């Protein structure tokens, strides 16, 4: 092989690598945009199905510290505390397990049992907003599967969204008197400058 051929082959390899990197970057950007679009769609539906929504808030935990709320929703049923998990694969977990396992194709990973954190958030919200029903869920996206059943307070996000949407559209759906005052107590207690709250709608 002549030096010119070697240089030409090196240039082709560099070009091929650059093309591959460009394609991978484009694929990554596309996946990121799709994920963001799906997230915005979920947030839009949460707003539409709720009377008000508190997102990404820190509230006092009652023991001198703070605890993070991913979402708190004011609904016709009261306050709904919501943790959303984006997991792809078969999820194996129970209330008594410290870690839950996800099996997906050729990989396996674990994450901390999300129920304990949910119970702590529920307790904090109930303390700040007494007199209003407070429920909570860990909601998993459409790619999660629970072959051995869903543990307590674990729901599929789409099913929960549909339930909240039907509830908000019911002819009999009216915000119970006094709910707004308790909701404002919760919002007033937030200590995070990043917390965002939507306005209460009738």
N, C-alpha and C positions, 0 to 999 in steps of 0.2 A: 504494500500500500504506500502510495506516495504521500509526502507531507501535505500536499494540497487536499488529497482525499481525507486524511485524518482531520484536518481543520474543518472540512465540509461536514464530516460525520459529527464532530463536536458541536458544530453550529446547529445541526439538525436535532441533536439531543437537547441542547439548551432551548431550542424553539419548542420542542415537544413538551419539555418540563414546564415552560412558561404557559403553553396552551392548557396543560393539565391543571396548573395552579389557578389559571383564570377561570376554567370551568368549575373547579371546586369552590372558588370564591363566589362565583355566580350562583351555584347551587346553595351554598350556605346563606347567601343573602336572600334567596327566594324562600328557603325554609324559615328564615327569621321573619320575613315579611308575612308569610302565611300564619306563623304562630302569633305574631302581633295582631293580625287581622282577626284571628279566632279569639284572642283575648279581648280585643275591643268589642267584638260581637257579644261575648259573654257579659262584659260590663254594661253594654247597652241594654241587654235583656234584664240584667239585675236592676238597673235603674228603672226600666219600664214596669217591672213587676213589684217594685217597692214604693212605699210612700216617701222614703228618704234612705240614704245610704251613707255610711261612714267607712272610709277606706284608708288602710295603712295608718292606723292610729295607735298611739301609745296611751294606755290608761293606767291609773294606779291599781296595783294588785292587792292592796289591803295589808301588805306586810312591809311597807316602806319602799317597795320597788315599783317597777312598771312592767306591763305586759302588752305584747303587740296584738292588735286585731287586724287581720287581713281584710275582712269585711264584717260589718254589722249592718243589718238591714232592718228598717222599720216597716213591718208588714201588717196586714189585717189581723194576723194571729199574735202579734207582739214583736219582740226583737228576735231576729235570727242571726246567730253568730256563725260565720262561714269560713272554713279553711278549704282552699282549693289545692288539690294535688294533681300535677301533670305527670302521670306515670304510664309507661308503655310496657305491658306484659301481664303475666299472671301474678296476682298479689296473694300472698299467704300471710295471714295475721289473725290475731285474736286479742281480746281484752287483756289476757294474762301474759302475753308475750311482750318482752321489752323491745325487741326489734322485729320488724316485718320484712319479709323477703319478696323480691320481685324476680321472676324468671321470664326472660324474653330472648327467644332464639338461642344464641350461643353465649349469652352472658347472664350473670346473676349478681344482684346487689341487695343490700339491706338499707333500711332507714328506720329511724326511731318511731316507735308506736305513736301515732298522732293523737290518740285519744286523750292521753294525759294532758297534753297542752290544751286541747279543747276544753276539758273539764276545768282547768285553771282559768281560761278565758270566760267560760260561762259563770264561774263563781265571781269573778271580778265585775262582770257586767251586771249580774243580779244584785251585787252590793251597791253599785252606783245607780241602778234603776229599779228600786224595789216597787212592788205593786204592779208590775207589768210582766206578762209571760215571757220567758226567755228560753229559747231552744237553740241547739247548735248541731252542726253537721260538719263532717269531713267529706268533701265532695271530690270524687275522682272523675277525670275526663274520660272520653269515649274509648281510649286505647287500653284502659285498665280492665282486667278481668278478675273475678273472684270465684275460682272453681270450687271452693269449699264454703261459699256463702259470705255475705257481707257482715262484718262485725257491727256491734251496736253503734249507732249514730254515724255510720258510714253509708253514703248514698252515691248514686251516680249523678253527676252534675246535670245532665240533660233532663233526667226525671224530675229533679228538684226544680229546675227552671220552669218546666211545664206545669208543675203543681202550683208554683208561685204565680205564674201567668194566669192560670185558670182562676185562682183565688182572687187576684186583683181585678179580673174582668167580670166577676160575678155581680149580678144585679143587686144582691144583698150585701156586697162588700162595702163596708163603711169603717173608717178608722174609729176604733173604740175611744170614747171620750176619756181623756186623761193620758192616753198613750203619748201624745206630743210632749206633754210636760215632762214625763219620764225620759223621753228621748233627748230632750234638751239638757236634762241633768247629765246624761251620758256624754253628750257632745261637749258640754262645758268642762267636763272633767278631763278631756284629752290633753295630753302634755306634749304631743308631737307636732312640730311645725310643719311636718309633711302630710299630716292628716287632711283629707278632703271630705267635705260633706255636701251632699246635694240638698236642695231645698225640699221641705215637706210639701207634698202635693195632696190635694183632697182626693 
